[in-house]
Amino acid sequence: MSMEGAKKRGGGGNSGLLLLGLGLYTVMMAYLLRVPCRVPNWNLAEDVPELCATVIGTGDMGVRSTDVAGGFFTGGPTGDQPVLVGMITTIIGWFASNLSSLLGIDVDQGIYLDLSLVLLALVWLAIVAVVSSLSGSRSSDALVMALSPVVVLVGFQTWDLWAVLFMMLALLGYVRGNPALAGFMVGFGASVAFFPVVVLLAILIMAARHRFIKDFISALLCAAIAWILINGTYMLTAWDQWRAQFDNIVDSNTEQSSFWNVWNNNIEPRTGLALDGGSVGQYVLLTMVLGLVFVLLISLLSRREPSVVQVMFLLLALWVLLAKDYSLNYVLWLVPLVILCRRNWIEFGLWQAVEVLYWATVVLPAAAWPTLPWVEQFGWAPQDILAVIRYLFLIYFVVAVVIDMFRGRKALALGASALT
């Protein structure tokens, strides 16, 4: 082996160790942030419930050996989880409840939460590794993403990280010329949350640009096969339960953080332009269709071939902008796509700072966020201002990526060329 090759190999090893270290740092910060939630006399879980929230229910913590078969196929120990999540929690719950007898030591049920955090930590490290693979020669982008403060705050309170991992694996599979693998990853991800399905739309748009539909058909068939393998037993044995979980995955109510409510609460009183609450559903459907047509036209008319990651970002960002909710969990989906599409650390840092401040206004008591003196005459609370700014940031990212696609910039920094 040549000296130059040995240096490159050593540099790659050092970069991988640094990625691992930063990813573990993020995990530890998330863990330490919530240690006070476990102190009995502090009552932090009651005072700041959003900080201490967890998707782990008490019914998940005592899975007997006889419960494994049922919970594994029908929504977990409590029967109210997406089927893939149910498979995971059933295994972890059984392991936690039997750990004492397996190891011959006394272990309390709190170990279940620790095991869940360890599993989500491994998922986060896998996401960082996939982003590093997609970054090509700019592996430092993955280093910046590994320190994302939003992941520290909300990433380990939800099972969405699993779906984010499957989404990124689907993009990596397509980039490496394996649409079938991308389809399987979409099928797995869609068993946790809806958003990975958007990858199929991105593949369809790329196929339309190349006038080669075979990739999309392959991805679609494999996604359907994977989804049926995961959901089939649940659908046949507990249709009503499965239907309720499916509706929960694909449906959402108009929440306070949606574009439509932010407009009516903050923009309408100052402009007089109101959006009729009864017509919001029609607005959402119409704007979604227009957004899809917009991304299709941009992808077909761009001078140079766009990256599937850029197309995916536009689809997902427009979905978040125009849908009925823009929760902090959705930021988890956008984090890897923003860092890959823009590759601008200052933009990324400012966006994360806005999201962290918005998180603080949601979590901390209202008394901690008085109306700022310089905006008192407008009657805007800090949360109102930040709700508008976070939408403006997302709109900026959409416009910037569209301009990049038209100019042919950053398009070839991703895709197969980044892996050669």
N, C-alpha and C positions, 0 to 999 in steps of 0.2 A: 504493500500500500504506500502511495506517495505521501510526502510530508504535508502537502496541501490537502489531500483527502483526509488525513488524520486530523488536521486542524478543523476542517469542516465538521467531521464526525464529533469531535470533542465539543465544538461550539453548539451543535445540535443537542448534545447531551446536557450541557449547561443550561441551554434555553428551556429544555424540558423540565429540569429540576427547578428552575425559577418559576415556571408556570405552575408546577405542583405546589411549590411553597406559597405563592400568592393565592392560589385557590384555597389551600388549607387555611391561610390567614383570614380569608373572607368567611369561611365556615366557622372558625373559632370566634371571630368577632360577632357573628350572628348568635352563637351559643352564649357567649359572655353577656351580650346585651339582654338576654332573657333569663339569666341566672337569678336576678331579683324576683322574678315571677314565681320562683319555687320557695322563696323564704316565707314561712307560714305567717309570721307576725306583721309582715309589711303590707299585706292586702293589695299588692300591686295589680293582681289579676282583676280585682273589682274596680280599682281606681282607673286603670288604663287597660281596659279589656282588649283593645285592638293590638297592643304591643304583645300581649301574652296569648293571643288567639292561636289555636292549633286545629288542624283538620283531624286530629286523632281523637276519637270518642272513647268514653269509658268502656263501651261494649267491645272495643277492639283489644282490650288488654288481657282477656282471659280466654283464650281459644284452647279448648280441649282437643285431644286427638280425634275424638268423634265428630268435631265440628269442622275439620279441615276440608273434607270432601264437599260439604254443602256450601260453606263460605267461599271456597275457592272458585266456584262457578256461579255464585249468585250474589255478587255485590259485597263480599267481605263478611266479617263477623257480625256487623250490624245490618247488613243487607241493604244499605243505602248509598253504596259507592259505585262509581263506574267499574265495570267488570275487571279491567286490567288492574286498577287500583285495588279492587277487592282481592285479587289473587296475591298481590304483594302484601297487603295488610294481614291477610289470613296466615301467610307463612311467617311473617314477623311476629304476629300475635301468638301463634303456636310456639315459636321458638322462645319468646319472652316468658310465657307461662310455664314452659318446661325447662328453662335454663337452670333452675335450682337443682332439679333431679339429674340433669345431664352432667353438670359440673360438680355436684355435691356441695354447693354453697347456697347460702340464703341470698336471694335477689328480690328486691321489691319490684312492684309493677312499673315504677318509674323508668326501669330499664327499657321499656317499650318505646318511650319517647326518645331515649338516647339511640336506640337501634334505628328508629325512623330517621333521625337526624343524620346518622352515619350513612344510611342508604341515600338520602338526598344529597349529602356531601359528595358521595361518589358520582352521583348523577351530574352535579355541578362541575366536578373535575372533568367528566367526560365531555360536557358541553364546551368547556374551555379548550380541551384537546381538539374537538372538531373544528372550532373557530380557528385554532392555530393551523390546522390542515388546510382550511379554506383561505387562509391569509397569504399563502404562498411565501414570498421572500420577506414579507412584512409580519413576521411572527410576533413582533412587539405589540401589534394591535390586540392580540389575545391577552397579553400581559396587562394592558390597560383595562380590558373588559373583566379580567379576573378580579379586579378591585372594585367592581361596581357596587356603590353603597346601597342601591335599591335592592340588590340581591340580598345584602345583609339584612335589610329591614323587613322584606316581605317574601323573599325567595324560599325560605324554609318553613313557611306557614301554610303552604299549599302544595298539592301534588302536581301543579302545572309544570314544574321543572321536568317531570318525566315527559310530558308532551312536547316541551321545548326541545329536549334532547332528540326525540324521534323526528321532529321537524328538521332540525339541523342535520341529522343523519340522512334524512331523505334528500336534502339539498346536496350533501356531499356525495351520495350515491349517484344522483343525476349528473353532477359535475364530472364525476369519474366515468361517465358513460355507461352507467348501470341503472336504467329506468326501472327495471324490475325490483331491484333492491330499494330504490326510492319508494316504489309503490308499497312494498311490505312495511316500510317504516311509517308511511302515512296511515296504513291500516292499524298499526299498533298505536300510533299517536292519537288517532281519532277515537280510540277506545278509552282515552283519558279526557280529551277536550276536543273542541270542534276545529280549532285553527289549523292543525296540520293538513286538513283537507284543502286549504288554500294552495298548498304546494302543487296539487294536481292542476289547479287553474294556471299556475305559473308555468308548469310543463306544457300545458295546452297552448299557451300564448307563444312559448318558444317553438313549439311544433308548428304553429301557424306561420311564424316568421320563416322557418326552414322549409315549409310545405312538406313536412314529413311527420305524419300523424302516428306512425308506428310506436314511437316512444311513449306518447300519451296513452295509447291503447294498452301497451304493456304495463305501464305504471298503474292505470286504472284497474285492470284485471287483478294484478297482484295486491293492490290495496283492498279490493273487495274480498279476495281470498283470505288475507290476514285478518280483516275485520270480522268476517264470518267465523273464522276459527276461534277468535277470542270471544265473540258475543253469541255464537250460535247456541251453546248449551244454556246460557242465561235466558235467551229469548224463548227457548222451547220449554224450559222448566218453570220460569217465573216471568211470564210475559208482562203482567201489570207492573211489577217492580222494574223490569228492564225498560219499559216504555217511560216510566217516570224519570229514570236516570237519563235516558236519551233526550227527553224533553228538556231536562235541566241543563244538559250539555249544549244544546243548540239554541235554547231560548234564553232571553234575559229581559227584565223589565227596564223601563226608563228610569235610571238612577240619577241621583243628584249630580254625579260627575259626568253625565252625558253631555254631548255638544248641545242638544236641544234644551236641556234644563239650564246649562250654563248661559246659553243665549237668552232664554226667557227671564232668568234671574238677574243677569248682569248687563246684558246689552239692550234688551227691550225697554227697561225703565229709562234708559238714557237716549235711546234713538226713536222709540215709539214703534219699532218694527217687531211685531210679535209673531211667533209661530204657534198656530192653533194646536193645543194639546191633543185634541181629538184626531188631528190629521198627521200626528207624528209618525204613525206606522206607515202611512202612505209616503211621507217624505223619505223615511228610511229606505223603503223598497225602491223608490224612484232613484234616489241618489246612489244607492248601491249599484244599480244597473248602469247608470251613467258613469260611475267610477270604474267599473269593469271595462266599459267601452273605451274610456279615456286611457287606461293602462294598455289595452290592446293596441290602440292607435299609436301611442308613444313608442311601444316596443316595435311595431312594424315600420314606423317612419324614422326611427333613429338611424343616424348615418352609419354607425358601426354596431356590431352585434352587442347587445346588452348582456349583462350577466343575469343568470336565473335568480341570483340573490337580489339584484336590484329590482327585478320584476316582482319577486316575492315581497320585498319590502313595500313597494308601492301598493300592492294588493292588500297587505295586512294593515298598513298605515291608514289607507282609505277606509278599510273596514272599521278600524278603531275610531277614526274621526267621525264617521257617519252612523255608527251603530248606536244602540241604546245605552251604552255604558262605556266609560273609560276608567276602569278601576286600576289601582296600582299594580295588580297582578298582570295586567296587559303589558305593562312596561317590561316585564320579564321576557315577553315574546319579542319585543322590539330591540332590546339591548344588543343581542348578537348581530342583528341585521343592520342596525345603525352603525355599529363599529366597523362592519365589513363594507358597507356601502360608502360611508363618508370618509373613514380613516382620518378623522380630524379630532385629536385628543381634546383640544380646547372646547370645541362644540359639544363633544360628549360629556366633558366635565361640567359645563354650564347646565346642560340639560339634566344631568343627574342631580345637580344642586337644587334645581327647581323642583324636581320630583321629591327630593328629600324634605324640602321645606313644606311642600304640599302634604306629604305624609305626616309631618309634625303637626300641621293644623288639623288633620283628621284625628290624630291620636291624642294630642294634649287637650286638656279641658279648655273650653271656650274663653274662660277668664284669662288664660295665659296669652291670648292673642287679641288684645284690644285694638280698636280701630286706630290706624296710624294717623298722626296729626295732619300730615300733608295731604291725606286723602279723605279727611273727615268730612269735608264739604261735599264730597261725592257719595258718602255713605258706604264706601267699599271696605269690607273686612279683608284681612290678609288672605284668607282662604279664597275669597272671590277673585282677588288679583291673581293669585297663583293658579287658580283654575283656568283663567283666561290665558295666562302666560304659557302654561303647559300645552294648551291647544295651539298657540302660536308657534311654539317650538316644533310641534309635530308637522304643522303646515309648512314651516320653513324647511324641514327635512325632505318633505315630499317635493317641494319646488326645487330644492338643490339637487336631488337625485334625478329629477326629470331633466334639468339643465345638463347634468353630467352625462346622461344617456344621449341627449341630442349632440353634445360636443364630442362624444366618444371617449370621454375621460373616465378613468377608473373602471371602465367596463371590462377591459382585458386584464386588469389586475386580479380578477377573480376568474373562476372557471378552469377549464382544463389547462390553460396556459400557466396558471399559477402553480400547478402541480408538477410541471416539467422542469 
